[in-house]
Amino acid sequence: MIVLSWNCRGLRNQRAVTVLSDLVREKAPTILLLMETKQTIEEMRGIQGELHYDSMLAVPCLGRRGGLAMLWKNEVDLHIQTYTQNHIDALIMANQTPPWRITGFYGKPEEQLRHETWSLLKHLKARSSAPWLCIGDYNEILESREKEGGNPKPLQLMNNFRNTLLHCNLVDLGYSGNIFTWNNGREGDAFVQLRLDRACATMEWKELFPQARVSHLQASYSDHVPILLTTHPLSHQHRVKKIPRRFEEKWVTHPDCEAVIQQVWSNTVTTGSPMSALVGWSRVTFGQSKSKIQEKQGILEELTRDNPREHLEEIRSVKEEINTILYHKEISLATKI
């Protein structure tokens, strides 16, 4: 099973939906958890359709704040238990394992309300003794090394988080990738980054899924990174990309498109057809979008691995390049539907 959790910081922007769609296509999560959707239930139904999920529980935003969603495929037997503005809790029935819980969690961002976050987590613990996975944006750090920049985090706040996890028998599942999952994007000494997003589980859950792994991904939208959890090692499948044989809308976004079309149709094509010539031009101009995105994502991961403070401008530039490639990819996919 694959679980993707992301504080997307609003899905009203089409760019955010485009980035999310690409994440879902590439990672194929069975369960998708979203925080701060800033969407109504009706708006989330539209996004559910775009992402091709069979089922969904959406908690609507309040004004322009908050909003949660859990989306899942029919292949998982998932039953919603409870939900609030800060969590969605579900029970998963499986043939090969006992029933277990998954909670998409969103901690209150206000420090003065953090005690309510921990009270909610303790309440959820008391509801069931089933093996438990709790994943999301906790809006708190466990230790000082999970923050860089700004004022030191008060020790009491970290202790309260640690004590709550201890009370709930939850342990941090760790991660691969950059330690930090959020940054404020500011320049110089004002730059701050923290590890706010994580996956925690009980020992009973870890015994069910001893090969579970968590990865901190990189995305070209939101100040939070997505976190990906896999319960078993992934197998990589390679699909042959079909060559387009009709006009693609993404071509018109390029400034040279009109001139190329005029040249192709005015000149005598010695081999193949004018469309073949356009396809050849598209390959050179746009390249293979998937390989280009993977290349740019690799660069982004490298830039964010050690000290993003020193590479902010480069990071912004690469994210813009990824967004442009995704835009062309979305247009291309839309013309094939």
C-alpha positions in Angstrom: 0.0 0.0 0.0 1.1 3.5 -0.7 0.0 6.5 1.3 0.7 10.1 0.3 0.2 12.9 2.8 0.6 16.6 1.9 -0.3 20.0 3.4 -1.0 21.5 -0.1 -1.7 25.0 1.3 -4.8 25.4 -0.9 -6.2 23.9 -4.1 -7.9 27.0 -5.5 -4.8 27.6 -7.6 -4.8 25.5 -10.7 -1.0 25.2 -10.4 -1.5 23.4 -7.0 -4.0 20.9 -8.6 -1.6 20.3 -11.5 1.3 19.5 -9.2 -1.0 17.3 -7.1 -2.2 15.5 -10.2 1.3 14.8 -11.3 2.2 13.5 -7.8 -0.7 11.1 -7.9 0.1 9.9 -11.4 3.8 9.3 -10.6 3.4 7.8 -7.1 0.0 6.1 -7.5 -1.0 6.3 -3.8 -3.8 4.0 -2.7 -4.7 6.6 0.0 -4.2 10.3 -0.4 -4.4 12.6 2.6 -4.6 16.4 2.1 -4.3 19.2 4.7 -5.3 22.9 4.2 -7.3 22.2 1.0 -9.2 25.5 1.5 -12.0 23.8 -0.4 -15.7 23.2 0.1 -17.0 19.6 -0.2 -18.4 20.3 -3.7 -15.0 21.7 -4.8 -13.2 18.6 -3.5 -15.6 16.4 -5.4 -14.4 18.0 -8.6 -10.8 17.4 -7.6 -11.7 13.8 -6.6 -12.9 13.3 -10.2 -9.7 14.8 -11.7 -7.6 12.5 -9.6 -9.7 9.4 -10.3 -10.3 8.3 -6.7 -13.2 6.1 -6.0 -14.1 7.4 -2.5 -13.5 10.4 -0.4 -14.2 12.0 2.9 -13.8 15.8 2.8 -13.9 18.2 5.8 -14.7 21.6 4.3 -12.7 24.7 5.0 -13.9 27.4 7.4 -13.9 30.6 5.3 -10.6 30.4 3.5 -8.8 28.3 6.2 -8.3 24.7 6.8 -10.0 21.8 5.0 -9.0 18.1 5.1 -9.6 15.2 2.7 -8.9 11.5 2.6 -9.3 9.9 -0.8 -8.9 6.2 -1.5 -9.1 3.5 -4.2 -11.7 0.7 -4.2 -8.8 -1.8 -3.7 -8.6 -0.8 0.0 -11.5 -1.7 2.3 -11.6 1.6 4.3 -14.2 2.6 6.7 -14.3 6.2 8.1 -14.6 6.3 11.9 -14.5 9.9 13.0 -13.4 13.3 11.7 -12.9 16.9 12.8 -11.3 20.0 11.4 -8.0 18.5 12.5 -8.2 14.8 11.8 -9.8 12.0 9.7 -9.7 8.6 11.3 -10.4 5.3 9.4 -10.3 1.6 9.9 -8.8 -0.6 7.2 -10.0 -4.2 6.8 -7.5 -6.6 5.1 -7.4 -10.3 4.3 -3.8 -10.8 5.2 -3.5 -8.6 8.3 -5.8 -7.7 11.3 -7.8 -4.5 10.9 -5.7 -1.4 11.5 -6.2 2.3 11.8 -5.0 5.2 9.7 -5.4 8.8 10.8 -4.7 11.9 8.7 -3.7 14.4 11.3 -3.4 18.2 11.2 -2.1 20.0 14.3 -3.3 23.4 15.2 -0.8 26.0 13.9 -1.3 28.4 16.9 1.2 27.6 19.7 -1.4 28.7 22.3 -3.8 26.0 21.0 -1.2 23.2 20.8 -2.7 21.7 24.0 -5.9 21.1 22.1 -3.9 19.2 19.4 -2.4 16.8 22.0 -5.8 16.3 23.7 -7.3 15.3 20.4 -4.4 12.8 19.7 -4.9 11.3 23.2 -8.6 11.0 22.6 -8.0 9.2 19.3 -5.7 6.8 21.1 -8.4 5.9 23.6 -10.9 5.1 20.9 -9.3 1.9 19.7 -6.5 -0.6 20.4 -6.1 -1.5 16.7 -2.6 -1.1 15.2 -2.3 2.5 14.4 -0.7 4.7 11.7 -1.0 8.5 12.3 0.4 10.6 9.5 0.3 14.3 8.6 1.3 17.8 9.6 1.7 17.9 13.4 2.8 21.5 13.3 5.4 20.8 15.9 8.9 19.4 16.2 10.3 16.7 18.5 13.8 18.0 19.0 15.9 21.1 18.4 17.7 19.7 15.4 14.4 19.6 13.5 14.5 23.4 13.3 17.0 25.7 11.6 16.9 29.5 11.8 14.8 31.9 13.9 14.5 31.7 17.6 15.0 28.4 19.4 11.9 26.3 20.0 10.8 26.4 23.6 11.8 23.1 25.3 8.3 22.7 26.9 6.6 22.6 23.5 8.8 19.8 22.3 8.4 17.9 25.6 4.6 18.2 25.3 4.8 16.6 21.8 7.2 13.8 23.0 5.0 13.1 26.0 1.9 12.9 23.9 3.5 10.4 21.5 4.7 8.4 24.5 1.1 8.4 26.0 -0.3 7.2 22.6 2.4 4.5 22.1 3.3 6.2 18.8 6.9 6.2 17.5 8.3 8.2 14.7 8.9 6.1 11.5 11.8 8.1 10.4 12.4 9.3 6.8 14.7 9.4 3.8 15.4 12.8 2.1 15.9 16.2 3.5 15.0 16.4 7.2 13.0 19.6 6.9 9.4 19.4 5.5 8.5 23.2 5.7 10.3 26.5 5.2 9.1 30.1 5.1 11.0 30.9 1.8 12.5 34.1 3.2 15.9 35.5 2.4 19.0 35.5 4.6 18.7 35.4 8.4 14.9 35.4 8.2 15.0 31.9 6.6 13.5 29.3 8.8 12.9 25.6 8.2 11.3 22.8 10.3 10.3 19.2 10.3 6.5 19.6 10.9 5.2 16.6 8.8 5.8 13.0 9.8 4.4 9.5 10.1 4.1 7.8 13.5 2.8 4.4 14.3 2.4 1.9 17.2 4.7 -1.0 17.6 1.8 -3.3 16.6 1.5 -1.5 13.3 5.2 -1.7 12.7 5.1 -5.4 13.3 2.4 -5.7 10.6 4.5 -3.7 8.2 8.2 -4.2 9.1 9.3 -3.0 5.6 7.4 0.3 5.8 9.4 3.3 4.6 8.8 7.1 4.6 10.2 9.5 2.1 10.2 13.3 2.1 9.5 14.2 -1.5 9.9 17.6 -3.2 7.1 19.6 -4.9 7.1 22.7 -6.9 4.1 24.1 -5.0 3.4 24.7 -1.3 5.8 25.5 1.5 5.4 21.9 2.8 6.8 18.9 1.1 4.7 15.7 0.5 5.5 12.7 2.5 5.2 9.2 1.0 4.7 6.0 3.0 5.0 2.6 1.4 4.2 -0.5 3.4 6.2 -2.8 1.0 9.1 -2.2 -1.4 8.0 -0.7 -4.7 8.4 -2.5 -8.0 9.1 -0.2 -11.0 7.1 -0.7 -14.2 8.1 0.9 -17.4 5.5 1.8 -20.0 6.1 2.7 -23.6 5.2 6.2 -24.4 2.8 6.6 -27.3 3.8 9.0 -30.0 1.2 11.6 -30.7 -0.3 11.5 -34.2 -2.6 14.6 -33.9 -2.1 18.3 -33.1 -1.4 18.9 -29.4 -2.6 22.0 -27.7 0.7 22.4 -25.8 2.4 23.2 -29.1 0.5 26.5 -29.3 2.1 27.7 -26.0 5.5 27.9 -27.7 6.3 31.2 -29.4 7.8 29.4 -32.5 4.7 27.2 -33.1 3.1 29.3 -35.8 6.3 29.8 -37.8 7.1 26.0 -37.6 3.6 25.1 -38.8 3.9 27.5 -41.8 7.3 26.2 -42.6 6.2 22.5 -42.4 3.2 23.0 -44.6 4.9 25.3 -47.1 7.9 23.1 -47.7 7.8 19.8 -49.4 8.3 17.0 -46.9 10.6 14.4 -48.4 10.0 11.7 -45.8 6.9 11.2 -43.8 4.1 13.7 -43.3 3.8 17.2 -42.1 2.5 15.8 -38.8 5.6 13.6 -38.5 7.7 16.8 -38.9 5.7 18.5 -36.2 6.1 15.5 -33.9 9.9 15.7 -34.5 9.9 19.4 -33.6 7.8 18.7 -30.5 10.3 16.0 -29.3 13.2 18.5 -29.6 11.3 21.5 -28.2 9.4 19.9 -25.4 11.3 16.6 -24.9 10.0 13.8 -22.9 8.1 15.6 -20.1 8.4 12.7 -17.7 12.2 12.5 -18.0 12.5 16.3 -17.9 10.5 16.4 -14.7 12.6 13.6 -13.2 15.7 15.5 -14.1 14.5 18.7 -12.6 13.2 16.9 -9.5 16.6 15.4 -9.0 18.2 18.9 -9.2 15.6 20.1 -6.7 16.3 17.3 -4.3 20.0 18.0 -4.6 19.5 21.7 -3.9 17.3 21.0 -0.8 19.4 18.2 0.6 21.9 20.2 2.7 21.3 23.9 3.1 18.4 25.4 1.1 19.2 28.8 2.5 22.1 29.1 0.1 20.1 28.0 -2.9 16.8 29.8 -2.6 16.9 31.5 -6.0 18.0 28.3 -7.7 15.2 26.4 -6.0 12.6 28.9 -7.0 13.9 28.8 -10.6 13.8 25.0 -10.8 10.3 24.9 -9.3 9.1 27.4 -12.0 10.7 25.2 -14.7 8.9 22.1 -13.3 5.6 24.0 -13.2 6.0 25.0 -16.8 6.7 21.4 -17.9 3.7 20.2 -15.8 1.5 22.9 -17.5 2.5 21.6 -21.0 1.9 18.0 -19.7 -1.5 18.8 -18.4 -2.5 20.4 -21.7 -1.2 17.3 -23.6 -3.2 14.9 -21.4 -6.3 17.0 -21.6 -6.3 16.8 -25.4 -6.2 13.0 -25.2 -9.3 12.6 -23.0 
